[in-house]
């Protein structure tokens, strides 16, 4: 059983790469052996450290899959450019050590199972490198709702990834901006094309996509959770680098500002201004 | 306790502190380290009213360090007194409150509100490079440093630490001005002004364009300035700037620092403060330093 996030203090420790593969251009999938997995929840992230004194800050990377009993985490991440920390990660081989800290952030709250069982239809949306964290969420929703109630909508610029992983966990819709697969255009175009509706939405992706989804959720009066992203240093709420605007005064900042790493990354769409 | 030190009239159980702005008010890192073991917790800068800080992105990584332009976001002194001080009081560590402002009146308002609070020292931040008015404007001219120090000292009920900027031609001039103004302690260095450009987006990496450089990359500059300042003044110095491992801290102490602050290293190693503390104590045993007094400024005296 997963402990509540309050009890689950993050730790920084060495982990081991189980395996790694390239699954699309610049997109890598890495399985990591670590007991951090025991306390991890969907929507949370880990800080990943490069073993390189020139690249000191951790890279926050979302959890794509969590195997609580096997102590395994899967991360799927993009190599952002040459000579970056993510490029160093992509060269790691099975058996090699990797320093991580986690689990971090609040994650998608699925603790109120009885309430969630009342949901008629859920729409889980990922865009670009916001696709990976939606896989664990989709998996866990399969323990709450019937498969036909779960709609998965993934948007990509061009090359798609993780499609075969998603297909067992709900009705899968795809949008690609270059039209290589599924709806030509964005996830919003796919919502129009298939006339998708839901009373609960979860989304992670570029801010323009999240802004459009926030607007859609407001118009259609559905509960919507958004997972946000920003450049961060500490990952634990101390440095105040990764703030976002909030609708109400936040008790920690005493301002209309929240910390994405600590108060998020998952927020109700109505509580943040994006 | 061979690692005990004195900052003016205040005794700390050991020389290891946190650098302002890298440790919040201790709560976040209390999940990783036992705050009771620290010599002091130096809080994030606090102003008279809540400050929103700068736009994002607020940080960027650089070779062996980072740039930040947080802009001193803080909840304001009233919320700070209500929440942060009671939290820290639960621990057996000294509390040093970092005070920031845009005008002299701002600083004095905060200092006055802290007068009857259970805090041990005040650190006056006259050196943040990311706030346009105030702060840095006071910190770069010796006359400005003297005036702020004297005005704060007049009303402060706790001993004051003046935090100095490295973005000056001669650090010893501003250090002497602070001492002449009545500072009990000096802390240095704050961050060095820097810049980074994202060549793929073809724009500044920070929304603020410039930011303060910190981390191991600045350590030699910080160490040189601490050494120069130790030669120029007779009040204690808290050395900081790139301290990440015990060896870094030992260098600062041998150069003349009485206390040492761990800053940016907290961000990538949340256990850094305790590792530095244990390493200093180990070093003292290894090199037969019976107390901190015999070790502080060793390379200047021998």
Interface residues (C-beta under 8 A of the other chain):
Chain A: X9 X10 X11 X12 X49 X53 X54 X55 X56 X57 X58 X81 X101 X230 X231 X232 X233 X234 X236 X237 X238 X239 X240 X241 X242 X243 X244 X252 X253 X254 X255 X257 X262
Chain B: X21 X22 X23 X24 X28 X29 X31 X32 X44 X50 X52 X53 X56 X57 X58 X59 X60 X61 X63 X64 X65 X66 X68 X70 X73 X75 X76 X79 X200 X215 X216 X264 X266 X267 X268 X269 X270 X271
